Amino acid sequence: MLDALRSEILKLSTLRSTALYAVLLLGSLFGPIVLIGLASGDSFSGEPQRWSDLYAGFFIFLAISVALCASRTTSDIKNRMTAQAFLTQEGRWQSLVAKVLVFTVFVSVCFLAGTVLIWLSVAAFGGSIDTGDVAAPILARLALVVTIAIASVGFGALVRSTITAVALPLVWLLVGEQLITMAAGKISLFRPLEDVLLSTSMQHLDQGDAVAGSIAVLVGWIAVFGVAGLASNQLRDVR
């Protein structure tokens, strides 16, 4: 397992596109704050800012995370790196689990670093952030980042098509969940479906409501796509 982890860390750290992804991930979080500050110098003056209001680019961050995790997973399969790993490692599961761990840590570190940059950006424009409830907004989004990373790797291993592995999750995150939320506000039939949305779970965790149920929903998403990806990785042939 350690060899598999070293291999994934080496791949992630040596590919030139990793630095580009890191810049995009960080920029998606603090970039909107900088733009708002430049557009209106007094945007952050007055009352302390709430963390929930400062993550304007969070779903862009998630979209980039999906693109990174899913595309790298499918690319390894297409480039036969997964097939080579099967020959050098004791079990098929090791390469996929190592990939999950490495990508999850990478996007989580980028999220936390981006959060620090948000704070520094607000301070640079003369603003302050409400310290009354710091943990909940940050941890709620961190939990969603971890869920997205794991599910994206699993989905990529399942479908093995870069376009499908990236496009379908993006459509779901950016369009599908919004449509279901709007429909649930008007049609009661959609309300149970709204309760298992990723965005709904994040909102509940952010507000401290139904914490156990929201965590269970996120674990469910991880279990479905993680297990499906692991099963596909174990059972399907590779070239």
Solvent accessible surface area in square Angstrom, and as a share of the most:
residue,aa,sasa,rsa
1,M,70,0.31
2,L,123,0.61
3,D,93,0.48
4,A,2,0.01
5,L,40,0.20
6,R,143,0.52
7,S,48,0.31
8,E,13,0.06
9,I,94,0.48
10,L,112,0.56
11,K,42,0.18
12,L,17,0.08
13,S,80,0.52
14,T,87,0.51
15,L,84,0.42
16,R,225,0.82
17,S,45,0.29
18,T,14,0.08
19,A,66,0.51
20,L,105,0.52
21,Y,40,0.15
22,A,22,0.17
23,V,98,0.56
24,L,81,0.40
25,L,0,0.00
26,L,44,0.22
27,G,28,0.27
28,S,12,0.08
29,L,0,0.00
30,F,59,0.25
31,G,18,0.18
32,P,29,0.18
33,I,2,0.01
34,V,42,0.24
35,L,122,0.61
36,I,74,0.38
37,G,3,0.02
38,L,129,0.64
39,A,91,0.71
40,S,46,0.30
41,G,56,0.53
42,D,100,0.52
43,S,42,0.27
44,F,9,0.04
45,S,62,0.40
46,G,74,0.71
47,E,143,0.64
48,P,66,0.41
49,Q,35,0.16
50,R,135,0.49
51,W,20,0.07
52,S,29,0.19
53,D,89,0.46
54,L,4,0.02
55,Y,13,0.05
56,A,72,0.56
57,G,1,0.01
58,F,3,0.01
59,F,54,0.22
60,I,100,0.51
61,F,0,0.00
62,L,0,0.00
63,A,17,0.13
64,I,25,0.13
65,S,0,0.00
66,V,1,0.00
67,A,25,0.20
68,L,0,0.00
69,C,0,0.00
70,A,0,0.00
71,S,22,0.14
72,R,27,0.10
73,T,2,0.01
74,T,0,0.00
75,S,40,0.26
76,D,15,0.08
77,I,28,0.14
78,K,124,0.53
79,N,98,0.50
80,R,134,0.49
81,M,76,0.34
82,T,12,0.07
83,A,17,0.13
84,Q,109,0.48
85,A,16,0.12
86,F,33,0.14
87,L,155,0.77
88,T,111,0.65
89,Q,36,0.16
90,E,172,0.77
91,G,18,0.18
92,R,66,0.24
93,W,106,0.37
94,Q,15,0.07
95,S,9,0.06
96,L,11,0.05
97,V,45,0.26
98,A,0,0.00
99,K,9,0.04
100,V,27,0.16
101,L,82,0.41
102,V,14,0.08
103,F,9,0.04
104,T,18,0.10
105,V,92,0.53
106,F,34,0.14
107,V,0,0.00
108,S,16,0.10
109,V,86,0.49
110,C,9,0.06
111,F,0,0.00
112,L,80,0.40
113,A,40,0.31
114,G,0,0.00
115,T,10,0.06
116,V,80,0.46
117,L,55,0.28
118,I,0,0.00
119,W,131,0.46
120,L,85,0.43
121,S,11,0.07
122,V,1,0.00
123,A,52,0.40
124,A,84,0.65
125,F,53,0.22
126,G,63,0.60
127,G,15,0.14
128,S,57,0.37
129,I,16,0.08
130,D,60,0.31
131,T,113,0.66
132,G,71,0.69
133,D,83,0.43
134,V,52,0.30
135,A,60,0.46
136,A,26,0.20
137,P,7,0.04
138,I,25,0.13
139,L,105,0.52
140,A,2,0.02
141,R,16,0.06
142,L,37,0.18
143,A,34,0.27
144,L,0,0.00
145,V,0,0.00
146,V,43,0.25
147,T,3,0.02
148,I,10,0.05
149,A,0,0.00
150,I,30,0.15
151,A,13,0.10
152,S,4,0.03
153,V,0,0.00
154,G,2,0.02
155,F,26,0.11
156,G,0,0.00
157,A,2,0.01
158,L,62,0.31
159,V,44,0.25
160,R,38,0.14
161,S,40,0.26
162,T,39,0.23
163,I,141,0.71
164,T,47,0.27
165,A,0,0.00
166,V,26,0.15
167,A,41,0.32
168,L,99,0.49
169,P,27,0.17
170,L,41,0.20
171,V,84,0.48
172,W,78,0.27
173,L,4,0.02
174,L,82,0.41
175,V,73,0.42
176,G,14,0.14
177,E,1,0.00
178,Q,82,0.36
179,L,104,0.52
180,I,21,0.11
181,T,55,0.32
182,M,129,0.58
183,A,25,0.19
184,A,3,0.02
185,G,61,0.59
186,K,176,0.75
187,I,86,0.44
188,S,72,0.46
189,L,143,0.71
190,F,69,0.29
191,R,124,0.45
192,P,91,0.57
193,L,77,0.38
194,E,41,0.18
195,D,82,0.43
196,V,67,0.39
197,L,1,0.00
198,L,6,0.03
199,S,9,0.06
200,T,14,0.08
201,S,1,0.01
202,M,13,0.06
203,Q,94,0.42
204,H,59,0.26
205,L,21,0.10
206,D,19,0.10
207,Q,124,0.55
208,G,47,0.46
209,D,69,0.36
210,A,69,0.53
211,V,62,0.36
212,A,82,0.63
213,G,41,0.39
214,S,3,0.02
215,I,87,0.44
216,A,62,0.48
217,V,28,0.16
218,L,9,0.04
219,V,83,0.48
220,G,31,0.30
221,W,51,0.18
222,I,44,0.23
223,A,46,0.35
224,V,95,0.54
225,F,49,0.20
226,G,20,0.20
227,V,98,0.56
228,A,29,0.23
229,G,0,0.00
230,L,63,0.31
231,A,43,0.33
232,S,8,0.05
233,N,7,0.03
234,Q,73,0.32
235,L,144,0.72
236,R,100,0.37
237,D,122,0.63
238,V,40,0.23
239,R,217,0.79
